[in-house]
Amino acid sequence: MVVVIAVLASILGPARFTRSVIAPGGQSGESSGPPTIDVEVENLIAAMADGRQARGTYTLRLREGQSPGQLIEAAGRTPTPETQGKPGVAKPPTNLNPTESLVRDTVNAAMSRLSYEETKAADGKQVLKDAIRESVNKVLPGGPVVDVFVREYLVQ
C-alpha cells in the first residue's frame, strides 16, 4: 500500500500542502496523540545576513487543533503546478490567503537573519530549523509548529 501511494505521489508531482495524521513518535496512522498537518513553504529566496543568497523549501508540521483555519484549509489543497511558459519553472503562488503569506514572509525573514557560517556548521541545519520554528510560532497563535523539515536549502 505504501509503495502504491509513493508511486502515485511521484507521478502526480509534489503537492504544496498535505494533510496527515502523525503519531507523537513519528509513525503515520491512527494515534492517541493530536493530529498534525503538514504545510509546504516552497521556493523562498532570501538575502542572508552576510550578503549571500539562500533558497529554501520547507515542510512545517503543525498541531492541527492549534493551527489557524486558513492553514488547515491550505493543507487540504493540492494545486496543480503552473508554469510561466518555460518548462520546469513554477509560477509563484497567487492564491495565498493572508495566513499563508504571513508564514512565507516569516520563514523568509528567519532565513535572512542567518549567515552562511551559522548554517554550514555541524549543527547548521538544526539552527535553521529552530530559527524557522521559533519565528513562525511567534506570529501564529498557540505556537502550533512542532517540527520543520528542510526539503531544499541552497546558498550561493
N, C-alpha and C positions, 0 to 999 in steps of 0.2 A: 504494500500500500504506500509506504514512504517513497519507494522508488518511482511509482506511478506519479505521485504528487511532484517529486523532484523533476521528472521528465516534462510534465505539463508546465511547471514553472519556468523551466529553461526554454521551452518552445514559445510560451506566451510572452516571455520577457519579464524583466523585473517590474514589480508594482511599486509605486511610490509610497503607498500606505497599506499596511496589512493589519488584520485584527487576529489576535491569537490569545489562547489561554495558556499561561505558563505557570507551572507549579513553582513554589519558592525555591526548590532545589534545582530548578532549571530544566525540568522534564516537561514536555508538552503533554497535553491531555487533561483528563479530569484531575482536579486537585482540591484540597481543602483550603488552599491559600487564595488570596484575592486575585481575580483575573487581571491580566495586563493587556495593553495594546502596544503595538509597535508602530511608530511614526517615522517615516523616512524623511531625512533632510538631505536633499541631493544637490550636488554641483555648486557648492559655495566657494567663492574666490575671495580671499581676504589679504590685505596688506598686513604683514606681520610687524611686530614691534621693532624688528631690526631692519626693516625695509624690504625683505624678501616677500615673495607672494606664495600663498598656500592655497591649495584646492582640496576640498574635503567633501565626503559623503558619509553620512552617519545614520544609524538607526537608534532612536530614543525609545527605550522601554519604559512605559508609564503605567502606574496603577490606574486601572480603568475607573474605579469608584472616585478617585480624586482628580481625574482629568477633566478639563473643560469640555463641554458638549461639542464644541466645534472641532476639537481634536479627535474625539470619538467618532464623529461623523467622517472626518478626513481619513481616519484609519480604515474605515469601511469602503472607501473608494479605491478603485484600481483603474485609473485612467489609461487610455491608450497613448503611448508617447507620440508626439507630433514632431516633425522635422521642419527646419527652416529652408527647405529646398536643397540642402546638402545631406547626402547620406551620412547617417551616424551622428548628426549634430542635433541634439534635442532642443526643442523650443522651450524657453523659460516658462515656468508655470504662470498662468494668467488668471486662474480661477481660485486663487488662495483666499481663504477667509481671514479676517483680522488676526485671529489667534495663530494661524499657521504663519502668517507674515511676521508676527511678533517672535515666534520661535525661531524662524530662519534668521531674523535680524540679531537675535540674542546669541545664537550659535556663531554667527559671523563675527560678532563683537568679541566673543570668547576666543576665537581663533586669532583675531587681530592683536589681542593682548599678549600673546605668547611670542617668544623669539625662537628662531631655529635651534639655538643652543639648548633651550628648555625641552624641545620636542625630540631632539636627536639623542638625548641621554638614554641610559638603560631603562629608566622608568618614564621616558618621554611620552609614550602612548598613554600611560596611566595619568600623567599630568594633564594631557589634553582632554581625556575623558572626564576627569574630575572637574576641570575648568568649565566644560560644557554643561555637565550635570548641575553644578552649583549655580551657574549663571541662569539656566532655564528655570531651575527651582525657585530662584529669587523673583522671577516675573510671573510664574504661574501659581495660583492659589493652592495651598496644600502641599506644595513641593512634590508633585507626582512622579518625577523621573527617578527610577530606581537603578537604571543602568544605561550606558552609552556604548554602542558597538561601532567601531571605526571600520567602514567598508572600504574607504579610499582616503588616503592622505598623501599629498604630494607637495613638495616645497621646491621652489627654484629661486 
